[in-house]
Amino acid sequence: MRRLQLAGATAIGIVLGAVAFNAVTAEAQMAVIDVKAIAQEIKNSEIFQAIQAVVTTMNATISDIKTLVSPIGDILKQIGDGTFGTVQQLLQEGFTQNANYARAQVGAAQQIVDASNTAMSLFHRDMRNAQMRDEQAVSPVHCTALDGGVSTQSAAVQAFTVGATIAAIHDQRAEAGPNMPSYYGAGQGVASINQEHVSYYCDQLEASAGLCPSGLSATPDADQQYSSFFGGGTYASQATVNAAKDYAINLIEPVAPPPLRGDQLTALQGQDAAVRRRSFNARMSLAQSYVDMQIGMQTPSVPLTAQQQQFLTGLGLPPQTNGSWLQALQIEAERRISDVGWNASLQSMPPASVEREIAIELALSNYLLFQIFKTGLHTGTISAAQLAEIAEHNFQPAVRMPTPSMTAGGTGSVPAIPTPTTATPTTTSTSGLPTPPTTAGAGGVPTTPTTIDPGTVPTSPATGPSGS
């Protein structure tokens, strides 16, 4: 149908164009076209008749549509009386309002998205600020660790000072110098150590025998019990410190041999004995100092922090305000295993705080390793001394060799043998050396000591102190 209508319209257009534009008359040199004849032919053609039929049909269809639409006018009149405008105007305004609503909806969505982006930006900024705060802020756990580290280091210095002081006193005691036991002989040393024992550590048997001036002691035999030396980590009082010191004396050297004095030092045998005595004193000093350092480690030297006291109370130990170096090290090493507060803090630590805690524990490990290294140096020195003593004891010459003859002009010289300036004594000591004279004069020794050593144990002038 549409194609026929288009063909008819084209044909009509051609005819009308020919008439309207008044085509010029054909010349002899141009082709002659008879427009009227062509129009008549077109009019009589089947195509034209078909076009007319189509046009007629279209007109009939338009008439039918008008007949159907004519009631719509009455319906449109029923919609309104035109007070607010015509239907067309109202529809246009409605569509415009819907378009405005759509635009407002898009704008609202944009604002929501912008607000969401702003809120998320603020949230991420706050998260980053919190992260930076956690990375820079100091945790109370780290403050506690720092306080414990400072307390430990201070206790180490005090422990070394106490141990060195005790070792210096014991060195003088072992050398049997003036105002020390055994200065007047081994009998004085024996009497001094026994007097020390019955005065402070008398047991039931000794009390029953009547040896104890004050009866049974509060801590019987504490000077021979290992628990007095190494017990709770910190000595509770000065009496326990003295008990540990006396245990160390009984452990290493209860009675020091008497010193070489007077003619003993100038005699030929005394020269050899002096060399051996110095070697003996050096080895005793090594052994005694090693034990004395452990006493210094357990001497109360620094005040404990509130956290350290709380940790000890949590372990069921009696409350105390002062602690030793050993106990401070024990607290720092063990509180990260059994302390509930520290483990609870660890669960809530941010990553930066956990890294700091790891660094603190590594530093503590390095500190402990260095202390182990120092202990290894001490024990290595003791082992070397033991090896030297064993080698010296086991050394035996292969054969007896004659005394070498040193002639004039040789490669060396032999010093003259010292000659004693006093008469040779008629008695000898237990060491094989002459007993020094007891008369007044150079090198003379009074029969009764007139001075005593200032110490914590009172003794009679006849026995002398124990060097404590």
C-alpha positions in Angstrom: 0.0 0.0 0.0 2.7 2.4 0.9 4.7 1.7 -2.2 1.7 2.4 -4.5 1.1 5.7 -2.7 4.7 6.7 -3.2 4.6 5.8 -6.9 1.5 7.8 -7.4 2.9 10.8 -5.6 6.0 10.6 -7.8 4.0 10.6 -11.0 1.9 13.5 -9.9 5.0 15.4 -9.0 6.5 14.9 -12.4 3.3 16.2 -14.1 3.0 19.2 -11.9 6.6 20.1 -12.4 6.3 20.0 -16.1 3.3 22.3 -16.0 4.7 24.7 -13.3 8.1 25.2 -14.8 6.7 25.8 -18.3 9.1 23.7 -20.3 10.4 25.4 -23.4 9.3 24.5 -26.8 11.2 21.8 -28.4 13.8 22.9 -31.0 14.9 21.0 -33.9 18.1 20.0 -32.3 16.3 18.8 -29.1 14.1 15.8 -28.5 10.3 16.6 -28.8 8.3 15.6 -25.7 4.5 15.8 -25.7 3.6 16.4 -22.1 -0.1 16.2 -22.5 0.2 12.9 -24.3 2.5 11.6 -21.5 0.0 12.7 -18.9 -2.9 11.1 -20.7 -0.9 7.9 -20.9 -0.1 8.0 -17.2 -3.7 8.7 -16.4 -4.8 5.8 -18.4 -2.1 3.5 -17.0 -2.8 0.9 -14.4 -0.3 2.4 -12.0 -2.2 5.7 -11.9 -5.5 3.9 -11.4 -3.9 2.0 -8.5 -2.6 5.2 -7.0 -6.1 6.7 -7.2 -7.4 3.6 -5.5 -4.9 4.0 -2.7 -5.7 7.7 -2.2 -9.4 6.9 -2.1 -8.7 4.2 0.5 -6.6 6.6 2.6 -9.3 9.3 2.5 -11.9 6.7 3.6 -9.6 5.6 6.4 -9.0 9.2 7.6 -12.8 9.7 7.6 -13.3 6.6 9.7 -10.6 7.8 12.2 -12.3 11.2 12.5 -15.6 9.4 13.2 -13.9 7.3 15.9 -12.0 10.2 17.5 -15.0 12.6 17.6 -16.2 11.2 21.0 -12.7 11.9 22.5 -13.5 15.6 22.4 -16.3 15.1 24.8 -14.0 13.0 27.1 -11.4 15.7 27.1 -14.0 18.1 28.1 -14.9 15.9 31.0 -11.3 16.0 32.3 -11.5 19.6 33.3 -13.2 22.8 32.7 -9.9 24.6 31.7 -9.6 26.4 35.0 -5.9 25.3 35.3 -5.3 25.3 31.7 -5.9 23.0 28.8 -5.2 19.4 28.9 -2.2 20.0 26.7 -0.8 22.6 29.1 -1.5 20.3 32.1 0.2 17.4 30.5 3.2 19.5 29.5 3.5 20.8 33.1 3.2 17.3 34.4 5.9 16.0 32.2 8.1 19.0 33.1 7.5 18.2 36.8 8.5 14.6 36.3 11.6 15.7 34.5 12.4 18.1 37.4 11.9 15.2 39.8 14.2 13.0 37.8 16.8 15.8 37.8 16.4 16.3 41.6 16.8 12.6 42.1 20.0 12.6 40.2 21.2 15.6 42.1 20.3 13.9 45.4 22.2 10.7 44.4 25.2 12.8 43.6 25.0 14.5 47.0 24.7 11.2 48.7 27.7 9.9 46.8 29.7 13.0 47.6 28.7 12.7 51.3 29.7 9.1 51.3 33.1 9.9 49.8 33.6 12.6 52.3 32.7 10.3 55.2 34.9 7.6 53.9 37.8 10.1 53.5 37.3 11.2 57.1 37.2 7.6 58.3 40.4 6.7 56.5 42.0 9.8 57.8 41.0 9.0 61.3 42.3 5.4 60.8 45.6 6.7 59.6 45.8 9.2 62.5 45.1 6.3 64.9 47.8 4.2 63.2 50.3 7.1 63.5 49.3 7.6 67.1 49.9 3.9 67.9 53.2 4.0 66.1 54.4 7.1 68.0 52.7 6.8 71.4 54.5 5.0 74.2 52.6 2.1 75.8 52.5 1.7 79.6 53.9 -1.8 79.0 57.0 -0.3 77.5 57.3 2.2 80.4 57.2 -0.8 82.8 59.9 -2.6 80.7 62.0 0.5 80.8 61.6 0.9 84.6 62.6 -2.8 85.0 65.6 -2.4 82.7 66.9 0.7 84.7 66.3 -1.2 88.0 68.2 -4.2 86.7 71.2 -2.2 85.5 71.3 -0.2 88.8 71.1 -3.5 90.7 74.0 -4.9 88.6 76.2 -2.0 89.6 75.4 -2.3 93.2 75.9 -6.1 93.1 79.3 -5.7 91.6 80.2 -3.2 94.3 79.0 -5.4 97.1 80.7 -8.5 95.7 84.0 -6.7 95.2 83.9 -5.3 98.7 83.3 -8.8 100.2 86.0 -10.2 98.0 88.6 -7.6 99.1 87.9 -8.5 102.8 88.2 -12.2 102.1 91.4 -11.6 100.1 92.9 -10.0 103.2 91.7 -12.8 105.4 93.2 -15.4 103.1 96.5 -13.6 103.1 96.4 -13.6 106.9 97.5 -10.0 107.2 97.5 -7.9 110.3 94.2 -7.8 112.2 93.1 -10.9 110.4 92.6 -14.5 111.7 95.6 -16.8 111.4 98.0 -13.8 111.5 99.5 -15.3 114.7 99.1 -18.8 113.6 96.6 -21.4 112.4 95.4 -21.9 116.0 94.1 -18.4 116.0 92.2 -19.0 112.8 90.6 -22.2 114.1 89.5 -20.4 117.3 88.1 -17.5 115.4 86.0 -19.6 113.0 84.7 -21.7 115.9 83.8 -18.6 117.9 81.9 -17.3 114.8 79.9 -20.5 114.6 78.9 -20.9 118.2 77.9 -17.2 118.4 75.5 -17.2 115.5 74.9 -20.8 114.2 75.0 -23.0 117.3 73.0 -26.2 116.8 71.3 -28.5 119.4 74.3 -30.8 119.9 76.6 -27.9 120.5 74.1 -26.3 122.9 73.8 -29.5 124.8 77.6 -29.7 125.1 77.6 -26.2 126.6 79.5 -24.6 123.8 76.9 -22.0 123.0 77.1 -18.8 125.2 73.6 -17.8 124.1 72.0 -21.2 123.8 70.5 -22.6 120.6 70.7 -20.1 117.7 67.8 -18.9 115.7 69.4 -20.2 112.5 71.4 -23.3 113.6 74.1 -24.5 111.1 73.2 -21.8 108.6 76.9 -21.3 107.9 77.1 -24.8 106.4 73.8 -25.0 104.5 73.6 -24.2 100.8 70.1 -22.7 101.2 71.7 -19.9 103.2 73.9 -19.0 100.1 71.4 -19.5 97.3 67.8 -19.4 98.3 64.9 -17.0 97.6 66.8 -14.7 95.2 67.2 -11.8 97.6 68.6 -11.9 101.1 65.9 -10.8 103.5 68.1 -9.1 106.1 71.7 -8.3 107.1 71.7 -11.5 109.1 71.0 -13.6 106.0 73.8 -11.8 104.1 76.2 -12.6 106.9 75.0 -16.3 106.8 75.7 -16.4 103.1 79.2 -14.9 103.6 80.0 -17.4 106.4 78.8 -20.3 104.2 81.2 -19.1 101.5 84.1 -19.0 104.0 83.4 -22.5 105.1 83.0 -23.6 101.5 86.3 -22.2 100.2 88.7 -21.6 103.0 87.6 -22.0 106.6 91.0 -21.4 108.1 93.8 -19.5 106.3 97.3 -20.7 106.8 99.5 -18.4 108.8 101.6 -15.9 106.8 105.4 -15.9 106.4 106.9 -13.4 108.7 110.3 -12.3 109.9 113.1 -14.8 109.4 110.7 -17.1 107.4 110.8 -14.6 104.6 114.5 -14.1 104.6 115.5 -17.8 104.9 116.3 -19.8 101.7 113.3 -22.1 102.3 111.2 -19.0 102.8 111.8 -17.7 99.3 110.5 -20.9 97.8 107.6 -21.0 100.3 106.7 -17.3 99.4 106.3 -18.2 95.8 104.0 -21.1 96.6 102.1 -19.0 99.1 101.4 -16.3 96.5 100.2 -18.9 94.0 98.0 -20.4 96.8 96.6 -16.9 97.6 95.9 -16.2 93.9 93.9 -19.4 93.5 92.0 -18.9 96.7 91.2 -15.4 95.7 89.8 -16.6 92.4 87.6 -19.2 94.1 86.5 -16.9 96.9 85.8 -13.9 94.6 83.6 -16.0 92.3 81.4 -17.0 95.2 81.4 -13.5 96.6 80.1 -12.1 93.3 77.1 -14.4 93.7 76.5 -13.1 97.2 76.5 -9.6 95.7 74.0 -10.6 93.1 71.5 -11.6 95.8 72.1 -8.7 98.2 69.1 -6.3 98.3 70.4 -3.2 96.4 67.5 -1.4 94.6 63.9 -0.5 95.4 61.4 -2.6 93.4 58.8 -0.8 91.3 55.1 -1.2 91.9 54.8 -3.6 89.0 57.7 -5.8 90.2 56.2 -5.9 93.7 52.8 -6.9 92.3 54.4 -9.6 90.2 56.2 -11.1 93.2 52.9 -11.0 95.2 51.1 -12.7 92.4 53.7 -15.6 92.6 52.8 -16.1 96.2 56.1 -14.6 97.6 56.1 -12.4 100.7 55.8 -8.7 99.9 59.1 -6.8 99.7 60.2 -3.3 98.8 63.9 -3.9 97.9 65.3 -6.5 95.5 68.6 -7.8 94.3 70.1 -8.0 90.8 69.3 -11.7 90.5 65.7 -11.1 91.4 65.3 -8.1 89.1 66.6 -10.3 86.2 64.3 -13.1 87.3 61.3 -10.7 87.2 62.1 -9.4 83.8 62.6 -12.9 82.4 59.6 -14.6 83.9 56.9 -11.9 83.9 56.4 -12.3 80.2 55.6 -15.9 80.8 53.3 -16.0 83.8 52.1 -12.3 84.3 48.4 -12.1 83.4 48.5 -8.3 83.0 51.4 -8.4 80.5 49.7 -11.1 78.4 46.4 -9.3 78.4 48.2 -6.1 77.2 49.9 -8.1 74.5 46.5 -9.2 73.1 45.4 -5.6 72.6 48.8 -4.2 71.4 48.8 -2.6 67.9 51.5 -3.9 65.5 53.9 -1.1 66.2 53.7 -1.8 70.0 54.3 -5.5 69.4 57.4 -4.7 67.3 58.7 -2.5 70.2 58.1 -5.3 72.7 60.0 -7.7 70.4 62.9 -5.2 70.3 62.8 -4.9 74.1 62.9 -8.7 74.6 65.8 -9.0 72.1 67.7 -6.3 74.1 67.0 -8.3 77.3 68.3 -11.5 75.6 71.4 -9.7 74.5 71.9 -8.5 78.1 71.5 -12.0 79.5 73.8 -13.4 76.8 76.5 -10.9 77.8 76.1 -11.8 81.5 76.5 -15.5 80.5 79.6 -14.5 78.6 81.1 -12.8 81.7 80.2 -15.9 83.7 82.0 -18.0 81.1 85.1 -15.9 81.5 85.1 -16.5 85.3 84.5 -20.2 85.0 87.1 -20.4 82.2 89.6 -18.8 84.5 88.8 -21.3 87.3 89.1 -24.2 84.9 92.5 -22.8 83.7 93.7 -22.6 87.4 92.5 -26.1 88.0 94.4 -27.4 85.0 97.6 -25.6 86.0 97.4 -27.0 89.5 96.8 -30.6 88.2 99.7 -30.2 85.7 102.0 -28.9 88.4 101.0 -31.7 90.8 101.6 -34.4 88.1 104.9 -33.0 86.9 107.8 -35.3 87.8 111.4 -34.9 86.5 112.4 -37.7 84.2 115.8 -38.3 85.9 117.7 -36.7 88.7 120.0 -34.1 87.2 123.2 -32.8 88.8 123.5 -29.2 89.8 124.9 -27.2 86.9 128.4 -25.6 87.3 128.4 -21.9 86.7 132.1 -20.8 86.0 133.4 -17.3 85.6 132.8 -15.8 82.2 129.7 -18.0 81.6 126.4 -16.8 80.2 124.9 -16.1 83.6 125.4 -15.5 87.3 123.9 -16.9 90.4 122.8 -14.5 93.1 124.3 -15.0 96.5 122.3 -16.9 99.1 120.9 -14.6 101.7 122.3 -15.1 105.2 120.0 -14.8 108.1 120.8 -11.9 110.5 119.6 -13.7 113.6 120.4 -17.0 115.2 118.8 -20.0 113.6 115.8 -21.1 115.7 115.8 -24.5 117.2 112.2 -25.3 116.4 110.3 -25.6 113.1 106.8 -24.9 112.1 104.4 -27.3 110.5 105.4 -26.0 107.1 109.0 -27.0 107.5 110.1 -23.3 107.9 111.8 -22.0 111.0 109.4 -20.5 113.6 109.9 -16.8 113.9 111.3 -15.6 117.3 108.9 -14.5 119.9 111.2 -12.0 121.5 110.8 -8.3 120.9 112.9 -6.8 118.1 112.8 -6.8 114.4 110.3 -9.4 113.1 109.2 -10.2 116.7 105.7 -11.4 117.3 103.8 -10.9 120.6 102.4 -14.0 122.2 98.9 -12.4 122.5 97.3 -10.2 119.8 96.7 -6.7 120.8 94.5 -5.6 117.9 91.3 -7.0 116.4 89.6 -6.7 113.0 86.5 -4.5 112.9 83.7 -6.8 111.8 80.2 -7.8 112.5 81.2 -10.6 114.9 82.5 -9.7 118.4 85.3 -12.0 119.5 87.7 -12.2 122.4 91.2 -10.7 122.0 92.7 -14.1 122.4 91.1 -15.5 119.3 90.6 -12.5 117.0 87.8 -12.0 114.5 87.0 -14.2 111.5 87.4 -11.4 109.1 83.7 -10.9 108.4 
